[in-house]
Amino acid sequence: MTFLCRARRAALGSALSALALSLAPPGPGTAVAQGRVDNPVVEAEILPGWTTRNGTRMAALRLILTPGWHTYWRIPGEAGIAPRLDWGQSQNVASVVPIWPRPRVFDQNGYRSYGYEDELILPLEVTPQDPGRPMALLGALAIGVCNETCVPADVTVQGVLRGAGERDRRIAGALDTAAQPGARAGLTRATCRLEPEGRGAELTLRATLPPQGSAEDIILELPGSPYRITESRTWREGGELVAQASLRPPRRSEAVGIDRASIAFTVLSEGRMSWSQGCTGG
């Protein structure tokens, strides 16, 4: 199978020109999704969504994959390719915040990864620079797409967000599966222990948390840290969900130094997803 990779600057330059022309024609109160993009693996579009009570826009990126193929969550796992989303060429846009829906767990040749099969609807909370003007949303996406093998795919997508828009049940459904605060899921305590291991360290996290459903999994993160997390596994011991992983520094000579307050973790099960940050010694 072949994959169509676009030259980003040329594509975005053309898209900017097209969107600049498209900002005027439709009347107030309409929302238009422009520039549907297709390649042999991925179809992409912007769902225009609706204006929220706080003045932001709840839009979404919709990706359709060839049946049997999947792409990756923001944390791809051991066998995945991390997605990169660039909205920097957008017009009248102050910020774009993705709100990731709950991913599936994939086991590939003994490695675990997290992602979405066949379709991904990724809600985007878009803040305008000038609330009185339409927004031109332009994205350059570099994602991993996998079936038997994993390959990178580059996609450009564009959309015009104007007027109040209207609620979209597809976006609302994706938002319903997004991560909730750990306390809302019943988390009452999280402890972590770091022990030297070779040139890195072993991290053990214990979360006091009621059962979240079948196939519970803790996904550990070190935001802003160069250390890699490998060989992660999760199991339950009564009222505690336990995760253990190896931490590897970026270079062999570097020692591991981790602030427990920075350790973040997502608890993923078939029924729900929760997120928390920070743990105490234990």
Secondary structure by P-SEA (a helix, b strand, c coil): cbbbbcaaaaaaaaaaaaaaaacccccccccccccccccccbbbbbcccccccccccbbbbbbbcccccccccccccccbbbbbbbcccccccccccccccbbbbbbcccbbbbbcccccccccccccccccbbbbbbbbbbbbbbccbbbbbbbbbbbbbccbbbbbaaaaaaaaacccccccccccbbbbbbbbcccbbbbbbbbbccccccbbbbbbbbccccccccbbbbbbcccbbbbbbbbbcccccbbbbbccccbbbbbbcccbbbbbbbbccc
